[in-house]
């Protein structure tokens, strides 16, 4: 690898804000990481004499865009996706690469967008709730019952809004404290402006 290269991938987010590889229990600390291999400790990337390397997946994996395998976030997942910078010996393919050294440079954080439809459904549910409350109040004149009905509804609405918005924001703050050098973006388009991913022109073609 003549220079550094950028690629997309995703991570699992733990409660304390640490990021782990999605398909392996590897903890990503801030800064640069050097890959290792279970076949012999040090990574074999760039070593043509290491035939066992053909059957091993060591190295840090990434893809050329957000549609790559293991980049898209499954529904209901606590994962987050972003961009890594890689350097050193690498194996490069048409969908992405795996490389010997890497660090996280950007995270795309759209929890609000993922929660939008759930929030809309929640609001519709409570709109119906308050319509029922109004009907009960104006027809039966049961003020005490209606007031209690409204109080419970309002409290649950507040808790729902907190759960949908405040909790993801708190998780984001934990990640920011853990990885202060990593930039956060609300969309891939915004992230690509600062970290444009380009497929290397020297990639081998067949």
N, C-alpha and C positions, 0 to 999 in steps of 0.2 A: 504494500500500500504506500504509494509515494507521498500522499498527504492524508489529512483526516477526511473522514466521510461521514455523512449524516444518514440516519435511517429511523424508521418508526417501529415502535413496539409497545407492549402494555405490561403493567405490573399489578399485583394484588396489593391492596392497601390494608395494613393492620391497624388496630385500634390506636396505637401510639403514633401513627403517622408514618411508620417505616414502609418502605416499598420492597416487595419480594418478587422474584421472577415468577411469571404466571404459571409456568409448567414445571418449575423446579424450586425447591426451598433454598433459594439463594438470596441473601440479604444485600440490597444495594445501599451502600453507605455513600455519603457525599464524596465527590472527587472521582479520580480515575481508578479503575479496577483492571486487574490483570487476570486473564483466564487461566485456569488450571485444568488438568485432564486426569480422569480416574485411572487411565492406563499407565501413568508414570509421573504424576505430579505436575510438571510444567506442561504448558499447552504445546501441541505439535504443529500448529498452524504455520505454514511457510516452510515446513521441513519435509521435503519430498521423500526422504528415507524412511519416514515413519508411516509404513504401510497401514498400521492399525488405525491411523487417522481417518482412513476412508470409511471406517465403520463406527466412528465416534462423532458425537455432536458437540464437542467442546468449543468454547468461544462464545462471544456475546452476539446473539441473533438480532437482526433488524430487517426491515422491509422498506422497499422504495416508496411506498405511500401508505396512507391510512387504511386502505382496503386490503392490505396484506394479511396473510394468515397470522393468527395470534396478535392482531392489532385491534380489530373491532371488539367492542365490549359487549358481552352477552347481556340480555335484559335481566335486571335484578342483580347484576354483579356489583361488587364493591371495587372493581378494578378501575384503573386510570391508565390512559395511554399518553404517549408523548414521543419525544425525539431524543436519540442518543448520538453522541459524537464518538466515532471509532478511529483508531489509529493502529499502525503496526501490521504484521502479517495477517492476511485475511483470505477467506474463500468467498468468491463473489459469484452470484448467480443472477438469473433473469428476474427473480422476484425479490431478491435481497442479498444479504451477506451475513457471515459470522466472522468475528474479528477478535484479535487477541487482547486489545485494550479498549475500554469504553467508559464513558461517563454520561450521566443524564444532564441534558441542557435545557429541556423544555417539557412541560406537561400541559396537555389540553384538558381543561376542566369544565365540562358542560353539564354539571348535575342539575342545574335549573331547567335546562332544555329536556333532560330525560324525565324530570318530574312534572313537566307541564301538563300532560294529559291527565295524570293522576290528580293534580291540583284542580284542574277543571272539573273532573268528576266529583271531587270532594265539595267544591263550591256548589255544584248543581244539587248535590244531596242536601246540603244545608239550606239552600234556597227553598227546596221543597219543605224542609223542616219548619222554616219560619212562615211559610204560607199556611201550613197546618196550624201553627200557633195562632196566626191571625184569625183563621176561621173559628178556632175554639174560643178565642177571646171575644170576638164580636157576636157570636151566636149564643154561647152559653153564659157569658158574663162571669166566668170563673177566673177572677183576676189573680188570685193567689196561685192557682194551678198554672195559669198561663205565664205568670212571672217566673215561677220555678222552671217551667218548660223552656223559656227563653234563656234563663241564666245557664242552665245545663248546656243548651245548644251553643251559646256563645263561648262557654269555657272549652267545649270540645272543638269548636272551630279554631280557637286560639291555639290549642295543643296541636291540631292538625297542621296549621301554618308553621308552627315552630318545628315540627318534625320534618316537614317537607323542605324547609329553607334553612333554618338555623343549624340543624345537625350537619348537613353537608358542608356548610360554611365552616363550622368548627373543625371538621375533618380536614378541610383544606388548610386551615391555619396550622394544624399539627404538622402537616407535610411541609408547609413553608418554614416552620421553625426547625424542622429536621434537615431540610435541604435549602438553606438560604440562598445558594448560588443558582438555583433552578428557577427559570422564568415560567410564569403561568399565563395561559392564553384561553380565551373563550371559544376559539374555533381553530380548526386546522389552517384555514386560510390566513389567519393572523399569525400563527406560528411559522408558517412557511415564509412569510415576509422577512422574518429575522433569521430563520434557519432554512434556506431553500435546499431542498433535497434534489440532487442531480445524480442520475445514473452515470458512473464513470465512463468516459469515452474509451478507456483502455480495457474495458471488460472484454474478455475473450468471446468471440463470436464463432458460431459453427454453421 
